[in-house]
């Protein structure tokens, strides 16, 4: 599953809007929107905030983490390829 799908699933499991989720992880609403539409991915700080949020909510973070790491590897190979 793609990163954008994984982040949307985490938000929806929490029954939060994009705006509410953004406030919980200290980013702007449009940032969450860009993640969910695949236009961008979180930086390390945002990922730490998402991980803390998932831990507090009892939501499994591992598939999101794997998708994020894979997207970073893909991005690096595209830049170097």
Secondary structure, DSSP 8 states (H G I E B T S, - for coil): --HHHHHHHHHHHTT--HHHHHHHTT--HHHHHHHHTTS----HHHHHHHHHHHHHHT---HHHHHHHHHHHHHHHHHHH-
